[in-house]
Amino acid sequence: MLVQQILKSKGDDGVITVTPDTPISEAASILAERRIGGLVVSADGDSVDGILSERDIVRALAVRGGGCLAETVSEMMTRNPVCCARQDTSDAVLARMTDGRFRHMPVVEEGRLVGIVTIGDVVKARLDELSLEKTALEGMIMGY
């Protein structure tokens, strides 16, 4: 399955982005309100400057304490995150996420942000694919 198929199945809610100067407290509120685990950081809404995840915030809280909530996203984000393209396969994306130990991957085309996929999206797509294959094989065995 291709990333473009995963994006299509997710619908078109757009990608939630924050600017590098957004306070961490505001980013945390957005994550909680939207029930998402990561935000793409973009100064202009099109480029990918970084990514901020719940894990980034929790780690900073553990090391620096509650004062880190007054910091800006640029101080805590992962810069130059691994991105993928619409034509990448779900298996390739899953391998990169697993190897890199991250759960969110921006989808970029010609330097422009076009979506985001999560490890949950990719696993769901793979499970759907396996279910279809199973049904087809059962049909072949049963002679349908």
Steps between C-alpha positions, in 0.01 A plus 500: 500500500620851422507797736257684271243224563548533876452877479184453293355258756569750781287766338602860446518662841828663405817493705504679833808722509650741748765764448843477660415786738186331639526448877529136607198548729289594196636209295416261785145637508462444126626142534251433781202672331558328166590166661811470287856407585704734286506838328688606193697818562489740207575870481290541184254209510660338193854406597596251770735662751458233764263278692390510862358192669346427836815305580714811443293692754497220757878455476555875544268504801695214658836671446420871536177506698182699443691810399551349155134572423597866459760412235425518129448208266829580322689418820350153530411382149683238302664685212518357150258213565494198273233556236343285231328554166154396379657232278685328788369160603352434841764232560783748432343761729441244775862387477629859529274572797603180676870552435485865608271430797250775415126494439423799275625566148420809293416437135679748273476558129729746320602647837137561601314334790207297363412274793616299797487129573532332837620155581137421589387606151764279339428198719125534434564517124720192518239306702230596248727383219564167675129450558427549129777255408362245747150530357633463144704192592204342677287564193760336278523197727121464522469543123307829493 
